[in-house]
Amino acid sequence: MRLQPGPTFLGIGCFVVFLIAATPARHVLGWLGDTIAPLTLADSRGTIWSGSATETHYNGVNLGTAAWRFQPLDLLAGKLRYRLSLRGPGQQLDGYAGVNIDGSYQAEHLKGIVKARILPGLLNQPMIGAVGDLDIDISSIQFAASNLNEAAGKIRWQGAGITSPVALDLGGMQFDIKGDENGLRSSIQDIGGGLSIKGELNLAPTGTYRISGRILPKASANPALVNTLKTIGKSGTGGSIQLNFSGQL
């Protein structure tokens, strides 16, 4: 009997896909090893098609439990994509992430609440202390060869505050994010609290960041907070305070 090439190759292809999809997640994570560092997943269960891990760490920061599920229909659009979810104490994050046909990495439709206190650790800035909740709504962020291709989204920092190196109660802030190969940019504005805030954040591809802003205390502003801002900023017109920070991630 002569085999028909089309159905034969299709059958072999489906069998190979089945074998790959059924591979236990713990084996795949073991093979990847340091290639996904500084991301680590512990006590993984299930397969690379659908599974979970009871502990997820990035830069040593515990992000909670993780779960993933392969999205096979996205292969038709040239994407190897997973639906992901993270769950931790008081926080949750859901979205999609994967690899495009051109080799770029992309995360899309990221939505959820993340505790601000974990952010300094994720960015390797242990000297900074932060409080509050980050309400995340990122429509897309894409990287190619560790370089940013595009980014778009919004982050609302509710109950925003800094505990170190200085203590600042910032109320609420919103970041409208855009990015391309030239770096990441975000406008900054207040969304409540005793301070009127207008500013901008710039992050260059080299990791150099610059934050500049104009703060105008409202009548309800804490006098001690205003005095602290004056010591770290520069007095401007109409009682405003100009702040400028820069550094390297």
Secondary structure, DSSP 8 states (H G I E B T S, - for coil): ----HHHHHHHHHHHHHHHHHTSBHHHHHHHHGGGGTTEEEEEEEEBSSEEEEEEEEETTEEEEEEEEEE-GGGGGGTEEEEEEEEEETTEEEEEEEEEETTS-EEEEEEEEEEEGGGHHHHTT-TT-EEEEEEEEEEEEEEEETTEEEEEEEEEEEEEEEEEESS-EEEEEEEEEEEEETTEEEEEEEE-SSSEEEEEEEEE-TTSEEEEEEEEEE-TTS-HHHHHHHHHHSEE-GGG-EEEEEEEE-
